[in-house]
Amino acid sequence: MPSTIEIIPLSGIGEIQPGDDLAAILREALSRSGLAPRDGDILIVTQKIVSKSEGRFVTLDDVEPGVEACALAEVTRKDARLVQLVLDESSAILRAVPHVLITRHRLGHVMANAGIDRSNVGPSDAERALLLPVDPDRTAARLHAELGLPIVISD
């Protein structure tokens, strides 16, 4: 007989800030939801809240695009500052055409814009971007140790 998979979202976590204790926040959300982890449970954590807690924000006004970023920005019709961040986070550019920039991220993943996110990055007067976590495997291992259940960091 096949196993059943049940997906239960955690609500009420709120806006994550740099330096927040993500394990404590997740533990509290589990408790508040009345969920007690059981054998076989896995906690899926979005990379966005990991990146936010790690302070992986970059203010675009602080980015000085180089020659390569400016050339790619013209091809892709993207902000040259964003393209510079993509270059900084990538080991290779795999495709660059209008509105598309596919890269191999420094962690080895192939993705658009090196996984850099400009949506829902929290309140700010400045244009900001959010980079992927520095070492998501290390973060998952730490959360696993603190929460006692397997962790998957997902986009």
Residue pairs with C-beta under 8 A, 6 or more apart in sequence:
8 33
8 35
10 26
10 29
10 30
10 33
10 35
11 29
11 33
12 29
12 32
12 33
13 25
13 26
13 29
13 49
15 52
15 122
15 123
16 22
16 25
16 49
16 52
16 53
17 52
17 53
17 122
18 52
18 53
18 54
18 55
18 57
19 53
19 55
20 52
20 53
21 53
22 45
22 49
22 50
22 53
22 139
22 143
23 142
23 143
23 146
23 147
26 43
26 45
26 143
26 147
27 146
27 147
30 36
30 37
30 43
30 147
37 43
37 147
37 148
37 149
41 149
41 150
42 149
42 150
42 151
42 152
43 143
43 147
43 149
43 150
43 151
43 152
44 151
44 152
44 153
44 154
45 140
45 143
45 151
45 152
45 153
45 154
46 153
46 154
46 155
47 115
47 132
47 133
47 136
47 153
47 154
47 155
48 117
48 120
48 130
48 155
50 133
50 136
50 139
50 153
51 117
51 130
51 131
51 132
51 133
52 121
52 122
52 130
54 133
54 134
54 139
56 130
56 131
56 132
56 133
56 134
57 121
57 122
57 128
57 129
57 130
57 131
58 85
58 128
58 129
58 130
58 131
59 124
59 126
59 127
59 128
60 79
60 81
60 82
60 126
60 127
60 128
60 129
61 81
61 126
61 127
63 81
63 82
63 84
63 85
64 81
64 84
65 73
65 80
65 81
65 83
65 84
66 84
66 87
68 87
69 80
69 81
69 83
69 84
69 86
69 87
70 80
70 83
72 78
72 83
72 86
72 87
72 93
72 96
72 101
73 79
73 80
73 82
73 83
75 96
75 97
75 98
76 83
76 96
76 97
76 98
76 99
76 100
76 101
77 98
77 99
78 99
78 101
78 113
82 113
82 116
82 118
82 129
83 101
85 114
85 116
85 129
85 131
86 101
86 103
86 113
86 114
86 116
87 93
89 103
89 105
89 106
89 114
89 115
89 116
89 131
89 132
90 103
90 104
90 105
90 106
90 114
91 103
91 104
91 105
91 106
91 108
92 103
92 104
93 101
93 102
93 103
94 102
94 103
94 104
94 110
95 101
95 102
96 102
100 112
101 112
101 113
102 110
102 111
102 112
103 110
103 111
103 112
103 113
103 114
104 110
105 111
105 114
105 115
105 132
106 114
107 132
107 136
109 115
111 155
114 131
114 132
115 131
115 132
115 155
116 129
116 130
116 131
116 132
117 129
117 130
118 127
118 128
118 129
118 130
121 128
121 129
121 130
122 128
133 139
133 153
136 153
139 153
140 151
140 152
140 153
141 151
143 151
144 150
144 151
